[in-house]
Amino acid sequence: MIKSVPEDFIVQEKADLPFCPKGKFRVYLLKKSHWNTLDLLHSFSRSFGLPLEKFSYGGKKDKHGLTYQFIAVEAPADFSQEGKNFSLSSQGFMDRPMGPDLIQGNSFKVTMRDLPGFAALERNIEEARASGFPNFFDDQRFRSYDPERGFFAEKILKRHWNGALQVYFTSASPDSSKNERQRKITLFENWRDWPACLNLAQDAAEKRVFGYLSAHPKAFASALHLLPQEEISMLYAAFQSFLWNEILRRTLRPKVEDLTEVNGIAGKYFFWSGLNKDIFSYLSGLEIPTAAAKMDLPDELVRSFYQEVLSERGLRPGLFRTKVLRKVSFRSFNRRALIVPEDLRIVDKGEDEIHPARKKLTMSFFLPRGAYGTMLVKRLTCGKAD
């Protein structure tokens, strides 16, 4: 068990920032808990009186934990402050916005609780040091996925504009309240009755789109342009991540024996206890690109799996060159198939003060940009117990 309290999962972003004496962008260190990055930036946008486009960051950090990350604001004023579950402190200036290319990785300090003992976890830590873990995108990436509605981006690729809007507005995230889930159900039940949907609308995007559709009932493609670009980018990335995970799953099955399966929001995660030298060499050197119209696949095996996955879903590579939302596109980047955590070590262990008669263990490690600390935790807690 992790994240009983925010301090059980501490993430500190490590970045190489090109500071300068004076610059167009002021850089801040953002410390937060109980907030995800984008929601907090929306809050800053409103309170600072600046458009969201003035804010930039390198990576999104989950709200379940205590996280430290850098953001940049295209404004000279110093907005350093402390608020509920966050603090913002100025670090200096840059001549460019914050971006993923500046991030080197993340340092983690994780406390695992409610343990019967330490033997199994210590054994798994030794195995992970030696053979790493598969670099799947974790469940945080799929919070927008609704098993009943499907993926927004997949609807776009299939030119189902109405279906894409329906997914966007009627899918409820795992964090949604009971009332919000019911509101989404009511929106679904009233779909195409645009005045009724407008009456149910709460946020700005809902009011814009349902107001537009009330006047133009079948202009679904045009209505898509009224959605926030940042959120569309996230929804595209979620589907790309799903496809990437599926390719990795199919790559691992024939190559690795005795895989342990762990259920996830959008598919299973596979873990090994150890790898022979040849398989470790292959996987540690393998980089799989995310899906796009143009991509360089590493070998024929991965190519065949990619084509197989697309075919099963009624897709083809050329569909990723979609023009309905010209300002947002599917961009391919390479992602390593296997990650070996750096400096993985136990820093403390003992009695768990939250769970009587149980144990806790605290460990620290470093992962490169894009790798999930929660995926390593899944690897360390699967398999045989003490």
N, C-alpha and C positions, 0 to 999 in steps of 0.2 A: 504494500500500500504506500502511495506517495501523495504529496500535496494535502496532507491533513491540515497544515497551516502553510501560508505562503513561504515562510522561511525554510520549508522542507524542499523547495525546488528553486534554487537561486541560479539565475542565468546572467552572465556579464558579457556583453558584446565587446570583442576585441577588433579594433579598426586602425588602419593607417591613414590618418587624416592630414591633409595638406594645409595646415594652419598658416595664416598670414596676418600681418599686423592689422590690416583693415581689409574687409571684403564685403561682398554683396550679401553673403549669407552668415548669419550668426548661428553657431553650433552650440547645442545644449546636450547635457547628459540627462536623460529621462529615467528616473527611478519610479517603478509603479508596481502595484498589485491590484487584483480585482478589476483591471481594465485590460482590454486588448488594445493594441497600438492604434488601429484606425478609429475606434470609437473615441479614444482620448484625443486624437488629433482633431476630430470633428468638434469636440468640446472646446479645444483651444481655438479653433477657427472662429467659433461663435463668440467666445469671451474676449479674444484679442481683436475682433473686428477685421480679420484677414481671410481672404478666400482660401479654401483648402489647398489650392494649387501652390500656395506660397510655402507649404510644409513638405519636407522630403525626409526619407528615412531609408535605411539599408535593408531592413528585414522586419517582418511583423513578429511581435512577441505575444504569446498567449496570456490570458488574464489569470490563469491558474498557476500562480507562483510569484516570486519576487524577481523582477527583471530590471536590468540596466541596459540602456541602449542610447545611441546617438541620433538626434534629429537635427535638421537645419531649418531655419526660418528665413525667408527672403525678406528681411526687415531689419533695420539697424537697432531698433529699440530693444532693451533688455527685458524680457518677459520672465526672468527667473522668479520662481515662487514655489510655495508648498501648498498643496491642497489635499482633499480627502483621497488617500491611497496613492498619492503621487508627489514627486518633487521634480522641479525643472531648474537646472543650474547651468549658467552660461560657461562655455569652455573656451571660446575664442571665435575667430572668423575664418571663412573659406571663400574662395572666388567661384565656387561651384556648389551645386546642391549635394546633399547626402545621397548615396546610392549603394547598391549591393556590391559594386566593384571595390569599394573601400573597406569592406568587412573581411577580416582574416578568418574569423570563426567565433566561437562562443565557449567560455569557460563555465562549467557547471559544478554546483555543489548540491548533491541530492541526498536526502535522508529517507530511507525506506523503513517503514514501521510494521508493526503487527507480525513480526517474524517469529516462527517457532524456535529457530536457532540460526546459526551462521554458516554451517557447513556447505549447504547447497549453493548459497549465494556466493560464498568465497570460491567455490569450485567454478561456478559460472564466470566469475570475474577473471580467473586465470585463463579460462578458455577464450573469453572475449579479447584479452590481451594478446593471445596467440593468433587467433583466426578471425577476429573482427566480427562484424554483424552486417546483414543486408541493409542497404541504404534506402529502404522504402520511404515514401512520403507517408507520414503518420496521420492519424484520424483528424488532427487539427486542420489538415488541408481540405477535409471533406465535410465541414460543418454545413455547407450549403447544399449538400447532396440529400435528396429526398428519394428513397427507394420506390415510392409510388409515382412520383413525377419525373424522375430521372435527372439528367444533367442539362442545365441551361445551354451550355456550349454545344452539346450534341444536337439539341433542337436547332440551333443556329446552323450547324453544318448540314443538317438535313432540310434546311430552308422552311422549317416549321415555325414561322414567326409568331403566330398566335400561341403555339405550344411553349415557346421560349418565354413569352410574357407571363403565361400561366404559371410556369415553373418559378419564375422570379418572384411573383407576388403571392403565390398560395403555398409555397413550401415553408415549413417551420424548422428552424434550427434546433439542435438538441438543447440549447440553453433557453429556448422560448418558454414563457410562462403558460399556464393552463389557459388563461384568458386570451393570450396572443395566438395560441394554437386554435382556439375556437374561432377567433376572428378570421384566421387564414382559411379554416373550413368554410365559414360563411361566405368569404370571398369566392372560393371555388364553386360553391353552390349557386352563386349569383353571377358567375362568369358570363360575359357578353351582355348582361344587364348593366351597362356602364354607369348610368345615374345611381343605381343601387351600390355599385362598387365605389363610386366617388363618395357616397354618403358614409361608407365604411373606412375611407382612406384616412390615414393618420400622418404619415411622413410626407415630405415635399415631393419625393419621386412618385408616390401613389397619387397624390393630388394632381401632379402634372400629367401623368399618363392617363388616368381615368377621366380627367377633364378633357384631354385631347380626344380620347376615344368616344366620349359622349357626343362630341361634335363631328368626329370622323370614325364611325363605328367599325370599319373594316381596314383601317390604315395601320395594320400591325407593324409593318416594316418601318414606317415613319415613327411610330410610337417608341420603337426600340432606341432611337436616337435621343430620347428624353431621359434615358437611364444614366446614372453616374458612371463615367468612364472607369474610375478606380474599381468599382464593384464589378463591372464587366470583366476587367482584367483578371480579377480574382476568380471569377467564375470560369473563365477560359483556362486559367492555370489549374483549377481543380480537376477539370476533365483531362487536361494533358497529364496531370499527375496520376490519375486513375489509369490511363492507358500505359504510362510508364511502369507503374506497379505491376500491371498485368503482364507486360513483356518480361519483367524481372522474374515474376512467378514462373512463367513458362521456361525461362532460361535455367532456373534452379532445379526444377523437377527432374529432368533427365540426368543432371550432372552431380547432384548431391544426394547421398543416401541418408535415410533416417531424419528427414526434416520434421520439425515440430511445428504444428499449425496453431496460430492464434487468430481469433476472429477480429475483424475490424469493421468500421462503418461501411466501407466500400470494397470489401474483399478480405481474404485471409492474408496474414503475414506468415512467412516461412522463416524458420531459424535452424541453424545447424549447431551441433556441439563442437565439431571440429572439422577440418578440411585436410585432404591430402595435399601434398606439395604442388601437384600439377593443377588441381582445381583452384587452390588458393592463388596460384600465379595467374591463372586465367581471369578469375573474378576480380582480383585486386587491380588488374590492368584494364578491366572492362569499363568503358564509359558508354552509356546508352543515351541517345538524344531524346528530348521530349518531342512530341508529335507536332509537325508543321508541314507546310507545303514543300519546303526544301529542307532536307536533313541528310546528314552523312551517317549511315548505319555502319557499325564496326565490323560486322562479318555476316556471312550468309545465314548462320543460325538465328541471329537476332533479326535479320531482315525477314526471314520466313515467319517468325513469331509476330512481328509487327504487321505484316500483310494478313496473317491469320486473324489477329485481333480486330483489325479494321473490317475485314470481310464479314466476320461474325456479327458486326454491328451495322452492316450496310453502309460502310464508309469507304472512301478512297483518298489517297493523299491530296489530290487536286482540290478537294472540298475545303481544305484548310486555308485556301486562298479566298476566303469569304470577303465580300465587298459590302455587305449590308451595314456594317459598323466600321467605316474606314479608319477611324481614329484609334481603334483597338485591333490588334492582330495576334495571330498565333506565331510566336517566335520560339525557335528551337534553341536549346542549350544542352550541353552534355552534362550528365550526372554520373558520378562514380557508382558502381554496383555494390562495392564493398567498402566499408569504413573500419579502420583500426583506430580505436580511441587512443588519444595521446595522454600520457601521464595518468592513466586510470589507477587510482589507489584508494585504499580505505583510510579515512582520516579519524574515524571514531566509531565505536560500537559499545552497546551496553543495554541497560534496561529501558523499555519504552514507557515513558511517564504517562502517555495517553492511553495505552492499552495494557492493563495490568497483567503481569505474568508473561508478557511477550517481550521480544527484543527489537532493537532498532540498530541500523547501521548507516553511517554517513560516508559517502564516497565523493571524490572529485575527479574531473576529467576535462579534456578539451576536445572539441569536435570542429571540423572545418565548416565553413559557411554552407548552409542548406541542409546539414545533417541534423536529425532530431534526437535530442537527449532522451525523449520518451521511448524512442525505438530501441535504444540501448537498454533502457530499463525493462522493456518487454523481453529482450533477449536474456537479461540476467535473472528474470523471474519465471521463465518457462522451463519445462523439464521436470526432473525428479526433485521432490521435496527432501528435507532432512530426514 
